[in-house]
Amino acid sequence: MREELPNARGLSPRMQQLVSDLMLELRELDKRIAAFDREFAELSRSNEIIRSLLSIPGVGVINATAIGAAIGVGRRSRKGATSLRGSGSSPVK
């Protein structure tokens, strides 16, 4: 679909230019997203907590990174359960 839009027939020259500009922006966003994906993948290789989270079925690099960032703060707690309750990941007793 991304390649079809700039070639859409029936659009005025101005609309074609606007669509073309938006397609350039979209390609740049795709590059930025790919760079973030690479950064998250590198972080997952170097962080033990994130590697552990990746072993959970259904948890990918982005979710593992987000959970790891939230749980990482919990290392200050004396008990892991306290950290999980504080993050909303464990039922409160």
C-alpha positions as CSV (number, residue, x, y, z in Angstrom):
1,M,0.0,0.0,0.0
2,R,2.8,2.4,0.8
3,E,4.1,2.2,-2.7
4,E,0.7,2.5,-4.3
5,L,-0.3,5.9,-2.8
6,P,2.2,8.2,-4.6
7,N,1.2,6.6,-8.0
8,A,-2.6,7.0,-7.4
9,R,-4.2,8.3,-10.5
10,G,-6.9,10.9,-10.4
11,L,-5.1,13.1,-7.8
12,S,-4.3,16.7,-8.5
13,P,-0.6,17.5,-8.9
14,R,-0.7,19.3,-5.5
15,M,-2.3,16.2,-3.8
16,Q,0.3,14.0,-5.4
17,Q,3.0,16.2,-3.9
18,L,1.4,16.1,-0.5
19,V,1.1,12.3,-0.6
20,S,4.7,12.1,-1.8
21,D,5.9,14.3,1.1
22,L,4.0,12.1,3.6
23,M,5.5,9.0,2.1
24,L,9.0,10.4,2.6
25,E,8.1,11.1,6.3
26,L,6.7,7.6,6.6
27,R,10.0,6.1,5.3
28,E,11.9,8.3,7.8
29,L,9.7,7.1,10.6
30,D,10.3,3.5,9.5
31,K,14.0,4.1,9.7
32,R,13.7,5.5,13.2
33,I,11.5,2.6,14.3
34,A,14.1,0.2,12.9
35,A,16.8,2.0,14.9
36,F,14.8,1.7,18.1
37,D,14.2,-2.0,17.4
38,R,17.9,-2.6,17.0
39,E,18.6,-0.7,20.3
40,F,16.0,-2.8,22.1
41,A,17.5,-6.0,20.7
42,E,21.0,-4.9,21.8
43,L,19.7,-4.1,25.3
44,S,17.9,-7.4,25.5
45,R,21.2,-9.2,24.8
46,S,23.1,-7.3,27.5
47,N,20.5,-7.3,30.3
48,E,19.9,-10.4,32.4
49,I,16.4,-9.4,33.5
50,I,15.2,-8.8,29.9
51,R,16.7,-12.0,28.7
52,S,14.8,-13.8,31.5
53,L,11.5,-12.1,30.5
54,L,12.1,-13.1,26.9
55,S,11.8,-16.7,27.9
56,I,8.1,-16.2,28.7
57,P,5.9,-17.2,25.8
58,G,4.3,-14.2,24.2
59,V,6.8,-11.7,25.6
60,G,8.8,-9.9,22.9
61,V,11.7,-7.5,23.1
62,I,9.6,-4.4,23.4
63,N,7.4,-5.7,26.2
64,A,10.4,-7.3,28.0
65,T,12.2,-4.0,27.9
66,A,9.2,-2.1,29.3
67,I,8.6,-4.7,32.0
68,G,12.3,-4.9,32.8
69,A,12.5,-1.1,33.1
70,A,9.5,-1.1,35.5
71,I,10.8,-4.0,37.6
72,G,14.3,-2.7,37.6
73,V,13.2,0.0,40.0
74,G,11.9,-2.8,42.2
75,R,15.4,-4.0,43.1
76,R,15.2,-1.5,45.9
77,S,12.5,-3.6,47.5
78,R,13.4,-6.2,50.1
79,K,11.0,-8.7,48.5
80,G,10.3,-9.3,44.8
81,A,6.6,-9.7,45.5
82,T,6.6,-6.1,46.8
83,S,8.0,-4.9,43.5
84,L,5.4,-6.9,41.6
85,R,2.5,-5.6,43.6
86,G,3.7,-2.0,43.2
87,S,3.9,-2.5,39.4
88,G,0.4,-4.0,39.2
89,S,1.8,-7.3,37.9
90,S,0.8,-9.3,41.0
91,P,-2.5,-9.5,42.9
92,V,-2.5,-7.5,46.1
93,K,-3.0,-9.6,49.2
